[in-house]
Structures are given as structure tokens and as C-alpha cells.
Amino acid sequence: MYIKYMSAAPDFRPEPAPEELSAAEVRATFAAVVGRAEHAGHTTYITHRGRRVAAIVPADVAEYLEHLEDEHLSTLATESLADPEPSVPLSEVVREMNL
């Protein structure tokens, strides 16, 4: 399934293994990190205390992921609208949750 999605993605190139840098290292080499993402399709994970907290990815990768998310949300909305089960009024939800 992964290959199916990736084959439809625009201009994906094989990239080297993702790199992990601390936030301090990224600050010190920001232009180079962005350049690798832009020109080589390289992903760099930013870590904080050894845990991945963010990533710098090529823009086409981020745009493609947004496209996939939009398609998924559209499918969920369509399925929800087609569901014959009645919705619950907000006032009832508020009452049940003691809000």
C-alpha cells in the first residue's frame, strides 16, 4: 500500500537515511539543513532530549501528506453524512459530560 501512494506522489526521489539533530545543532546549521531538504530531498529529524519532536522535510513531501490528509478527511465526512444513524444534539453531549 505504501508503494501505491508513493508512486502517485509528485517528484519523489530516493533519499539518504534521515538524519537526527538536536535543536541546537539545527540552529547552528539551519541553512545547510534546509538546503539538503530542498535540493537533495533529505529529511532531518529535530530531537529534544533524544526524542524526535519535529522534522524538516522537502516541501513536496509535506504538500503530498496534506493532500492525503485532505482526502482522508473528505472520505470520513462523506461516510458520516451517509450514516443513517441520527446525530446527538450538542446540548445532550454537554449535559452527559457535565460541562
C-alpha positions as CSV (number, residue, x, y, z in Angstrom):
1,M,0.0,0.0,0.0
2,Y,2.9,2.4,0.8
3,I,4.3,1.9,-2.7
4,K,0.9,2.6,-4.3
5,Y,0.7,6.0,-2.5
6,M,4.3,6.9,-3.2
7,S,4.1,6.1,-6.9
8,A,1.3,8.7,-7.2
9,A,3.3,11.3,-5.4
10,P,4.9,14.1,-7.4
11,D,8.7,14.0,-7.9
12,F,9.7,11.7,-5.1
13,R,13.4,10.8,-5.2
14,P,15.2,8.2,-3.2
15,E,16.8,10.0,-0.2
16,P,19.6,9.0,2.2
17,A,18.6,7.8,5.6
18,P,17.1,10.5,7.7
19,E,19.4,12.4,10.0
20,E,18.7,13.3,13.6
21,L,20.0,16.6,15.0
22,S,19.4,18.3,18.3
23,A,17.6,21.7,18.2
24,A,21.0,23.4,19.0
25,E,22.7,21.6,16.1
26,V,19.8,22.6,13.7
27,R,20.1,26.2,14.8
28,A,23.9,26.1,14.0
29,T,23.4,24.6,10.6
30,F,19.9,25.7,9.6
31,A,20.8,26.9,6.1
32,A,22.5,23.6,5.3
33,V,19.7,21.5,6.7
34,V,17.1,23.4,4.6
35,G,19.3,23.2,1.6
36,R,19.5,19.4,1.9
37,A,15.7,19.2,2.2
38,E,15.3,21.5,-0.8
39,H,18.0,20.2,-3.2
40,A,18.5,16.6,-2.1
41,G,15.1,15.6,-0.7
42,H,16.7,14.9,2.7
43,T,14.6,14.6,5.9
44,T,16.1,15.8,9.1
45,Y,14.5,15.0,12.5
46,I,14.9,17.5,15.2
47,T,15.4,16.0,18.7
48,H,14.9,17.3,22.2
49,R,16.4,15.2,24.9
50,G,16.9,12.4,22.5
51,R,13.3,12.3,21.3
52,R,12.1,13.2,17.9
53,V,9.9,16.3,18.2
54,A,9.9,17.8,14.7
55,A,11.2,17.3,11.2
56,I,12.4,19.4,8.3
57,V,11.2,17.7,5.1
58,P,11.1,18.7,1.4
59,A,8.0,20.9,0.6
60,D,6.7,18.4,-1.9
61,V,6.6,15.7,0.8
62,A,4.7,17.9,3.2
63,E,2.3,19.0,0.4
64,Y,1.6,15.4,-0.5
65,L,0.9,14.4,3.1
66,E,-1.5,17.4,3.3
67,H,-3.2,16.1,0.2
68,L,-3.5,12.6,1.7
69,E,-4.9,14.0,4.9
70,D,-7.5,16.1,2.9
71,E,-8.6,13.0,1.0
72,H,-8.9,11.0,4.2
73,L,-11.0,13.7,6.0
74,S,-13.2,14.1,2.9
75,T,-13.9,10.3,3.0
76,L,-14.7,10.5,6.7
77,A,-17.1,13.4,6.1
78,T,-18.8,11.7,3.2
79,E,-19.2,8.5,5.2
80,S,-20.6,10.5,8.2
81,L,-23.1,12.2,6.0
82,A,-24.2,8.9,4.6
83,D,-24.7,7.3,8.0
84,P,-28.4,6.9,8.7
85,E,-27.9,7.0,12.5
86,P,-29.2,10.3,13.9
87,S,-26.7,12.7,15.4
88,V,-26.7,13.7,19.0
89,P,-27.6,17.3,19.8
90,L,-24.8,19.4,21.4
91,S,-27.0,20.2,24.4
92,E,-27.2,16.4,25.2
93,V,-23.5,16.0,24.8
94,V,-22.8,18.9,27.2
95,R,-25.3,17.5,29.7
96,E,-23.8,14.0,29.6
97,M,-20.3,15.3,30.0
98,N,-21.3,17.7,32.9
99,L,-19.8,20.7,31.1
